[in-house]
Amino acid sequence: MKVAFFDTKQYDVEPFRICGEKAGIEFKFYEPKLTADTAGLAAGYDGVCVFVNDTVDAEVIDILYNEGVRFIALRCAGYNNVDVRYAFGKLHVMHVPAYSPYAVAEHAMAMLLTSIRRIHKAYIRTRDFNFSLSGLTGFDLHGKTVGVVGTGRIGRVFIDICRGFGMNVIAYDKFPAKDAGIDYVDLHELYAKSDIISFHCPLTDETRHMINKDTINELKRGVVIINTSRGALIDAEALLAGIKSRIVGAACLDVYEEESDIFFEDYSGHIVDDDTLARLISMPNVIVTSHQAFLTTEALHNIAETTTENIVTFASRGTCDNELCYHCGNTETCKKQRLERCF
């Protein structure tokens, strides 16, 4: 099996090279993202391996299909960048539904603790031998109410971490987890009661801009917002307005709506044209990390292992448990129970 690997980063190569050799897959690593301009690089390959900021729209799907590509192996859980509906009948799409929920949940908590205890500011001060405590006062997490939006694997791990800190947990999910012992409320109640809100849900038409100019006004004053899921869950302009109006007390963002041309790259010597992101980063109560919540040794290994297993399984039996198929109406479940190919 030959697979064209797009948007390659240094940390991708070793785990995929090792897993690929074991599975009999030859990965060709390309640095550029997959776009209509670069899709031709996949000519002659059985499939492509892509990440969150690669573009897999109808135009790209047609190019890949005409070049002989037959599957798309996502090395991530989210698939909002893939036109799954259009891919049906042309390309089979597979994803990695779980690689390390602990990595993402722990990063969310790390950002929260860094923000509310001013650890990032203290680090910078002490590097200059400034040991003043002025302006570093934080607050206890114990007894605070955290609202968790999305209670899948990552959301439930984050809930467990919060409970370990003695926090009160409420949650919202369109599909509540049965017998999970989670106190579910509607979004309006979650917004009104939460001292901290953490997002752990996929990006869909329903969840796009869950935080917007209207819902900002429903939030508890001084709320801390954490987003380690998808940037477009939050309208960045509305968030900025919420910060400036002192409704939002702090924001911890590992993702950003317009991140695709910025994150994962070094722009330290350049002027960034995105004024909204620049203003967010300039705020003293905003922490931005560049979509790194997944980035642990364990997660990278699991991503490589599951991705290669998906490819091998698809090649050997024509189906894969992690295939995303629009045919049955529910992308992540299949009425055929993965026992036969849909096309």
N, C-alpha and C positions, 0 to 999 in steps of 0.2 A: 504494500500500500504506500502510495506517495501522497503527502499532504503538504500544501503550501500554508505556511504559518505567518500570519500578518501581525503588524504592530509589535514586533519582537522587542523585548527588553532584556537586559543582561541577566536578570534573575530568572527569566523563562527558560533559557537555553539548556542549562544542566539538567533540571528535573525532566524536561521533555525529551532530551537526548537519551537519558538513561532509560526512561519508560518506553520510548520509541524503539530502542534497540531490543529490549526484552520482548516487545510485542510484534516485532517485525515491521515497524512503520518507519518510513524514511521521511523525516520532517525537513523541509527547506525553509530556513528562517529568513523572512524579509522584514526589514525595519519599517517600511512605510505602512500606514493604515490601509485597510481595504476600502477602496472607493471605486467609482466607475473608471477612473484614470489608471488604477493599479490592478484592477481585476484580471487584466490580460496576463499578468505574471503567473496566474494559476493554470494556464493552458497546459494540458497534458497531465494534470494531477487528478487523483481520484476525489480529493476533497480539499477543503480549506479549514483552517483553525483560526478563529477570530475572538476578539475581546470586546469589551463594552463600548469602546469608541470607534469601532469599525462600522462602516456603513454597509448595510445589507438590505438595500431597498430593491424595488422592482427592476430598476435599470441594472444594478449589479447582479441580481439573481439571473437575469436574462444573459448577461455576458458570461457568467460562470457556467450556466447550463450549455450555452453554445460552444464553450471551450471544453466541454466534456466532463466538467465537475459534477459529481452526483450527491455530495453531502456537505453540510456545514457543521463543523464541530465547535460549538461555543465552549470556551474555557472559563465560563462564569455561569452564575445562576440566572441572572436577568437576561431578557431577550427583547426588550423594547426597541432595540436598534435593528431588529430583524423583521421584515415583512413576512411573517409566518403564513398568513393567508395566501399571499402571492406565491410563496415557495411551494405550496401544495401542488403536486403533480409534476414538479420539476426537481427540486432538491429536498432531501431529507435533512431535518434540522435536529441536532441533539445538544443538550446542555448539561451542566454540572449542577444538579439541584442543591447539593450540600457538599462543602469542602472543609470548612471548619467554622461552625457557628460561634465557637469560642473566640476565634480571632476577631471577628467583627464586633461581637458583644463586649469583649474585653476592651477593644479600642474605643468603643462608645463610652464606657465607664472611665477609661483613662483620660479622654478628652474632658469629660464632665469634672473629674477631680482636678485636672490641671487648671480648668477655668475657674472653678469656685474657690480653690485654695491658692490661686495666683502663682502656681508653681513655675509657669513659664517666665513670669516677671521676676520672681525671686532668683531663678537661674541666671538670667541676664545680669541682675544686680550683683550677685556674688562673684560673677566672673570679673567684675570691675572692683571687687573688694568693698562693695557697698552693702553693709549688713543692716541697714535700716529696715524696720518693719512697717513703716508708714505706707498706707495704701494697700497693704496685703491682707487685710481682714477678709476672711471668707465666711462660710456658714456650714453648719452641720447638715449632713444628709439624713441622719437618723431622725425619723418622725416626719420627714417631708413626703409629699405625695408625688409620685412619678406616674405619668400617663404614657403607656406603651401602645403605639399604633402599629398593629401587625404582630400576631402571636404565632408565627411559624417557628422554625428551629431557632433562628437567631433571637427573635423576640422573647422566646421562653427562656433562653439562656440569660439574656439581659435581665429578665424578671427575677431569676434565681439570684443573680449578683446583687440586684437592688434589695431583695429581701435579706440578704446577708448583711447589708448595711442598716437594716432596721427601718427600711422605707415602707410607706403604704403604697401599694400598687393597684392602679386601675388600668383597664385596657379597652381598646376598641379593635374589633376585627369583623369584617363582613361575614366571615365564616368562623365563629367562635370554636375554640378547641373544647370538645366535650370532656367532662370529668377532669379538667385540668386544674381546678381549684383557683381559677382566675376570676377576679371581679370585673365583669364586662359592663361597660356603660356606653351610651351613645357619644358621638363626637362632641356634641355641644357641652355635655356634662364633663367630659374629659378635658376640654379646653378650659372650662371655667374653674375646675378644681385643682389642676395640676401645677405644682411648683416647677416641675421639669417634664418636658415632653420629648420622647425619643421615638424616631420613625424607623420601623423595620418591616416595611411593606413594599411590594413591587410597584412599579410605575405602570399604571393603566389609564385609560381615559377617565375613569372615576376618581383616581387618586391624584391626578395631575393638579398641581397648585392647591393642595389641601390647606396650606397656609397661604392666604391671599389677603387682599386689602379689606375684605369683609370679615374673614375669620380672625384676623389679627385683633379686632375689637372684642372678640369673645374670650381672649386669653386672660389669664390671671396676671395682674400687673407684676412685673419682675421675673416672669417665667424664663427658664433656661431651655433653649431648643437644641436638640441634637439630631443630626441627620447623617446616618452612615449607609443609607439605602440608595436612592436615586435623587439627583439634584432637582429634577423638575417636580418633586413633591412639594417644593417650596418656591413660591414666586419671590425671587431674590429682591426685586424692587420693593415689594410689600414688606419683606423682612427688614430691609434697610430702613423703611419708614417706621416700622414698629420699634426698631432700636432707637432711632432718633427721637421718637415720641415717648421713650422710656417705658413702653409697654413690655418689650422684650428686654430682659435684664442681661442676657448673654446668649450667644449662639456658638455651637460647636459643629462645624461643617466638614465632613470628609468628602462630600460630593457637592457639585455645583451645576446648575442647569446648563450653562454654556461651557462646560469643562472640556469638551472634546478636542478643542484646538489649543488647550493650555496645559491641562494636567498631564503628568508623566514626562514633561519636558523641562529643560533648564532655561528659564528666561531671566536669570539673575542679571544678565548684562544687557537686557532689552527693556524697552518701554512697552508695557502691556496695554493694549488698546481697550480692554474691557473695563469701562469706568465703574460699573457696578461692583465687580469683583475687587477692584482697587480700593473702592470706598469701604467695602466690607472688611478687607484685610487691615485697613487703616484704623478701624474701630478698636478701642482698647478692650472691649468685652467680646470680641469675636476671635475664635481660633479656627483656622483653616488648615486641614491636611489634604494632601493631593491624592485622594482615593486610595489610601494605603491601609485601610482597615483590614483587608484580606491578607496583607503581606506578612505572613509568618512562614517559617520553614515547613511546619506541618501542613499548612494550607496549600503552599506551592506544590508539595509532594502529592497531596490528595487531588488537587486539580489536574496535575499531569497524569496521575494514575487513572482517575475516572474518565478523563478525556480519551486516553488511549484504549481503555476498556470499552467505551462507547463505540469507538471506531472498529475495534476488533469484533465486537458482538454484532454490529451492523453488517460488517463484511461477511461474517460466517453464517448468519441466519437471516439477514435481510431486515431485521427489526432490532429495536433497542429500547430497553425500559425507560431510558431518559430522552426518548424522541419527543419533539414538540410537533404536534400534528393538528392542523386546523380542521381536518375532515370531520371529526366527531363533534365539533362545536365547543369542546373544552380542551384547550391547548395542551394541558399537562396530563390529561387522562384519556384513555382510549377505550372505546366500546369493544374493540377487538382484542383487548387485554394483551396487546403486543405479540399475539400469536401469529399474525400474518401481516404482510405489508399492505399499507393503504393504497399504494400506487407503485 
